[in-house]
């Protein structure tokens, strides 16, 4: 910005030399210099008023996908229009089966996609028509496919689990990720306390790192399980 302003000032000087050198009015040169300086100040004000490298309190930086993660998105055309239960569509209410499919496919030898997991969840009574999944799906589903978890409602316990290399499924309330309820898979946490979030409904959210405190602030305690988090008991 400063370099551009200097170039602008020099350009104005050149214009003066070529176009107005012949003018002989007294004070004309002073008026010109005063005007040029004023323009220079106007151009510099934006760069002075903005703090450098202002931090973003939501998404801190681009995320690098963990090597172990098998990422699924419920809006993927391969299964987006498939049924979850009798009436719902995976693209609308299938975040539970999708996040569970990610965890199972990433952390076990079983590869299962969101459609297959949605069918399993529906057949076993975990589909809540019109509103997604019953929260018991997460723990029961992990156990069924060879994983176990520890439910928690304590953000500091979850922070430590992520630092120790344990992925976490979280139920989110209203905020940056949902207007109601939504499951995410938290994959890791770095020294800056930002988290890689595998969002089953948004590749945009998944391509950013998110402040852990924001996640904790928007996490929603399940009335049926007593926790907002499921710490998966397998290190990555």
PLY file of the C-alpha trace (Angstrom):
ply
format ascii 1.0
element vertex 236
property float x
property float y
property float z
element edge 235
property int vertex1
property int vertex2
end_header
0.00 0.00 0.00
2.78 2.50 0.93
4.64 1.73 -2.30
1.48 2.37 -4.31
0.99 5.71 -2.56
4.57 6.77 -3.36
4.07 5.83 -7.00
0.80 7.75 -7.04
2.53 10.83 -5.62
5.31 10.65 -8.22
2.75 10.25 -11.00
0.93 13.40 -9.87
4.24 15.28 -9.83
4.89 14.21 -13.40
1.45 15.37 -14.45
2.14 18.73 -12.86
5.50 19.07 -14.62
4.09 18.25 -18.05
0.75 20.00 -17.89
1.01 22.89 -15.48
4.65 24.02 -15.62
3.64 26.90 -17.82
1.22 28.30 -15.27
2.63 31.32 -13.51
0.01 32.01 -10.91
1.51 32.77 -7.53
1.03 30.03 -5.01
-0.01 27.48 -7.63
2.90 25.22 -6.84
2.18 25.30 -3.12
-1.47 24.50 -3.70
-0.49 21.58 -5.90
1.93 20.12 -3.32
-0.66 20.54 -0.59
-3.26 18.71 -2.66
-0.85 15.87 -3.49
0.10 15.45 0.18
-3.60 15.35 1.12
-4.23 12.59 -1.44
-1.24 10.69 -0.07
-2.63 10.85 3.47
-6.05 9.69 2.28
-4.51 6.65 0.58
-2.45 5.81 3.68
-5.30 6.02 6.20
-6.69 2.50 5.45
-3.31 0.85 5.99
-2.79 2.75 9.25
-6.24 2.02 10.63
-6.24 -1.76 10.07
-4.25 -3.83 12.58
-1.79 -6.19 10.83
-2.64 -9.87 10.73
-5.91 -9.53 12.61
-6.80 -12.99 13.96
-9.98 -14.71 12.86
-11.76 -16.06 15.94
-13.65 -18.75 14.01
-11.65 -20.43 11.29
-7.95 -19.77 11.84
-6.29 -21.14 8.72
-6.52 -23.73 5.99
-6.74 -27.27 7.26
-4.66 -30.21 6.11
-6.65 -33.43 6.08
-5.26 -36.02 8.54
-3.72 -38.94 6.68
-5.83 -41.46 8.60
-9.19 -39.80 7.92
-11.72 -41.26 5.51
-13.93 -38.25 4.89
-17.59 -38.59 3.87
-20.11 -35.89 3.10
-23.85 -36.48 3.41
-24.53 -34.26 0.39
-22.37 -36.45 -1.87
-24.49 -37.31 -4.95
-23.73 -41.00 -4.42
-26.12 -41.10 -1.44
-27.53 -37.60 -0.87
-30.98 -38.51 -2.22
-31.10 -41.92 -0.54
-33.56 -42.48 2.31
-32.66 -42.34 5.96
-35.60 -44.12 7.55
-38.96 -44.04 5.80
-39.22 -40.38 4.89
-35.96 -38.50 5.41
-33.02 -38.01 3.06
-29.39 -38.53 4.00
-28.45 -35.08 2.71
-30.88 -33.46 5.16
-30.79 -35.53 8.36
-27.98 -38.03 7.87
-25.15 -36.36 9.78
-25.23 -39.06 12.49
-24.73 -42.05 10.18
-22.24 -40.07 8.10
-20.00 -39.08 11.02
-20.23 -42.63 12.36
-19.26 -44.00 8.94
-16.22 -41.71 8.95
-15.11 -42.91 12.38
-15.58 -46.60 11.58
-13.99 -46.43 8.11
-11.05 -44.42 9.45
-10.31 -46.33 12.65
-11.19 -49.95 11.89
-10.68 -52.43 9.08
-14.35 -52.04 8.11
-15.14 -49.66 5.27
-18.74 -48.50 5.36
-20.31 -45.57 3.53
-23.07 -43.22 4.78
-25.83 -45.05 2.90
-24.86 -48.39 4.42
-24.57 -46.85 7.89
-27.91 -45.06 7.49
-29.56 -48.37 6.59
-28.01 -50.03 9.65
-29.08 -47.15 11.92
-32.62 -47.19 10.58
-32.96 -50.96 10.90
-31.86 -50.78 14.54
-34.17 -47.95 15.53
-31.76 -45.02 15.70
-33.47 -42.85 13.07
-35.59 -40.08 14.58
-38.02 -39.18 11.75
-37.78 -35.54 10.75
-34.98 -34.67 13.16
-32.00 -36.90 12.40
-30.75 -39.57 14.79
-31.27 -40.52 18.40
-28.09 -39.62 20.26
-27.59 -43.20 21.42
-26.57 -43.99 17.84
-23.00 -42.81 18.41
-21.92 -45.00 21.34
-23.96 -48.00 20.23
-22.76 -47.70 16.65
-19.10 -47.46 17.66
-19.40 -50.58 19.80
-21.22 -52.48 17.06
-18.35 -51.82 14.64
-15.48 -52.58 17.00
-14.81 -49.25 18.73
-15.65 -47.96 22.17
-16.02 -44.45 23.53
-16.21 -42.44 26.72
-19.04 -39.89 26.85
-18.06 -36.56 28.38
-19.48 -33.13 29.04
-16.18 -31.59 30.11
-14.38 -29.49 27.51
-11.00 -29.73 29.24
-11.17 -33.53 29.26
-11.92 -33.41 25.54
-9.07 -30.99 24.91
-6.66 -33.37 26.64
-8.04 -36.36 24.73
-7.41 -34.59 21.42
-3.89 -33.67 22.54
-3.31 -37.34 23.35
-4.41 -38.38 19.87
-7.97 -39.59 20.51
-10.62 -38.46 17.97
-13.88 -37.12 19.38
-17.43 -36.98 18.05
-19.29 -33.90 19.25
-22.94 -32.85 19.18
-23.19 -29.20 18.16
-25.96 -26.76 18.98
-26.93 -23.53 17.24
-23.98 -21.53 15.94
-21.43 -21.70 13.15
-22.22 -25.29 12.14
-25.96 -25.68 12.57
-29.20 -24.00 13.45
-30.27 -26.88 15.65
-28.28 -30.09 16.16
-25.38 -31.55 14.21
-22.63 -34.16 14.70
-18.97 -33.44 13.92
-15.81 -35.51 14.12
-12.94 -33.68 15.84
-9.67 -35.15 14.59
-6.83 -33.32 16.33
-5.73 -30.15 18.09
-2.56 -28.13 17.49
-0.39 -25.84 19.60
-2.56 -22.87 18.64
-5.57 -24.71 20.09
-7.27 -25.05 16.74
-9.07 -28.23 15.73
-9.47 -30.11 12.47
-13.23 -30.57 12.14
-14.61 -33.23 9.80
-18.03 -31.73 9.13
-20.25 -34.33 7.41
-22.33 -31.62 5.73
-19.76 -29.00 4.76
-16.48 -29.34 2.90
-15.99 -25.59 3.43
-15.99 -26.02 7.21
-13.77 -29.08 6.88
-11.15 -27.15 4.93
-10.54 -24.78 7.86
-9.17 -25.17 11.36
-11.47 -23.99 14.14
-10.73 -22.56 17.57
-11.34 -25.22 20.20
-13.03 -22.69 22.50
-15.57 -21.93 19.77
-16.35 -25.64 19.42
-16.69 -26.02 23.19
-18.90 -22.94 23.38
-21.35 -24.28 20.80
-21.33 -27.93 21.87
-24.76 -29.17 22.96
-25.28 -31.56 25.87
-27.44 -34.51 24.89
-30.43 -35.00 27.20
-30.31 -38.75 26.62
-26.58 -39.44 27.05
-25.66 -36.65 29.45
-22.73 -35.48 27.38
-21.90 -33.42 24.34
-18.83 -35.46 23.40
-17.89 -39.08 22.67
-14.14 -39.65 23.07
-13.25 -42.56 20.80
-10.90 -44.92 22.60
-8.42 -45.42 19.80
-5.38 -43.26 19.18
-4.47 -42.09 15.71
0 1
1 2
2 3
3 4
4 5
5 6
6 7
7 8
8 9
9 10
10 11
11 12
12 13
13 14
14 15
15 16
16 17
17 18
18 19
19 20
20 21
21 22
22 23
23 24
24 25
25 26
26 27
27 28
28 29
29 30
30 31
31 32
32 33
33 34
34 35
35 36
36 37
37 38
38 39
39 40
40 41
41 42
42 43
43 44
44 45
45 46
46 47
47 48
48 49
49 50
50 51
51 52
52 53
53 54
54 55
55 56
56 57
57 58
58 59
59 60
60 61
61 62
62 63
63 64
64 65
65 66
66 67
67 68
68 69
69 70
70 71
71 72
72 73
73 74
74 75
75 76
76 77
77 78
78 79
79 80
80 81
81 82
82 83
83 84
84 85
85 86
86 87
87 88
88 89
89 90
90 91
91 92
92 93
93 94
94 95
95 96
96 97
97 98
98 99
99 100
100 101
101 102
102 103
103 104
104 105
105 106
106 107
107 108
108 109
109 110
110 111
111 112
112 113
113 114
114 115
115 116
116 117
117 118
118 119
119 120
120 121
121 122
122 123
123 124
124 125
125 126
126 127
127 128
128 129
129 130
130 131
131 132
132 133
133 134
134 135
135 136
136 137
137 138
138 139
139 140
140 141
141 142
142 143
143 144
144 145
145 146
146 147
147 148
148 149
149 150
150 151
151 152
152 153
153 154
154 155
155 156
156 157
157 158
158 159
159 160
160 161
161 162
162 163
163 164
164 165
165 166
166 167
167 168
168 169
169 170
170 171
171 172
172 173
173 174
174 175
175 176
176 177
177 178
178 179
179 180
180 181
181 182
182 183
183 184
184 185
185 186
186 187
187 188
188 189
189 190
190 191
191 192
192 193
193 194
194 195
195 196
196 197
197 198
198 199
199 200
200 201
201 202
202 203
203 204
204 205
205 206
206 207
207 208
208 209
209 210
210 211
211 212
212 213
213 214
214 215
215 216
216 217
217 218
218 219
219 220
220 221
221 222
222 223
223 224
224 225
225 226
226 227
227 228
228 229
229 230
230 231
231 232
232 233
233 234
234 235
